[in-house]
């Protein structure tokens, strides 16, 4: 009787063990000779992946291409100091064998020497940026432009000037010269058309571009190009 | 040992086993109901999307980055602005006026050699909103990148 009892107990115990044995899977048998076959589709997928990686790398390189710009404050044989528009100072390290110098005038880029760079020149620097220093690969002398927009607050028809207030409350005086290209927005067609000084009225919006020469006084600039948006556009 | 005792032990083991299994399953259900993140129903989602209708979208420029250098003479300005607003893109060589029919926009602009200060102004159709501005500096340089 004791034997029967022991057998029953063992059987019951084993039957409970079966409840806790979930999660087992059958392992596939390992083949003695592994077979790798690449189909045309696989090949295409690999090539696509390679292309995507290359494109991504190119994209990252492009995104890290950043210029440092500013006016020259001091210059020596292997170091140029510049001050940016936001008053940050940068040291431009020059490698006599690597760094190249250019001057941009219009659509031309002419190679120059470091001696051609003078104090107060506006420089564009391309190279490796380490916080406030740049190991320059290329240095360009360029002409900076002021690109702004605002509301016309005064029109002086005697001396051909207008006063403009921008969104940050800066007031500019624009003088209209013979070379100033003037355009106006046709508020019906939204086409840009040629315009004249007489069409300018207080309250209009004006977008303007002017060359920054560095010797301007009282925020007065000679307008190179203007685009007028009549105030009627904002009333309709 | 008596026959009755044996039957009692046997029955006790069987019931004990079933009770144990019941407890384990119940515990699993309890823990699932406490930790599982329930997805909102479709009705809820629709209601939320209807409530979150926004007319005004702040001007956003996704591409290019400020102070970006390129060796190509044109670039795409990619961004987002309020639908039906008037976008004015100013560059030293070209002005573009564009009616933003969708929220996302992509405008190709020509670049001058050297520095290109690009000013983008967004005038929303609803005149109660102020215009918004962004300034980008892009450099077209004839160099190997």
Interface residues (C-beta under 8 A of the other chain):
Chain A: X1 X2 X5 X8 X9 X12 X15 X16 X19 X61 X62 X63 X65 X66 X67 X68 X69 X104 X106 X107 X108 X109 X124 X126 X137 X138 X140 X142 X143 X144 X145 X146 X147 X148 X149 X167 X183 X185 X190 X192 X207 X209 X224 X225 X227 X229 X233 X234 X235
Chain B: X1 X6 X9 X10 X13 X14 X17 X20 X21 X65 X67 X68 X69 X70 X86 X88 X90 X91 X92 X95 X97 X99 X112 X113 X114 X115 X117 X118 X119 X121 X123 X127 X130 X131 X133 X135 X137 X139 X141 X142 X143 X145
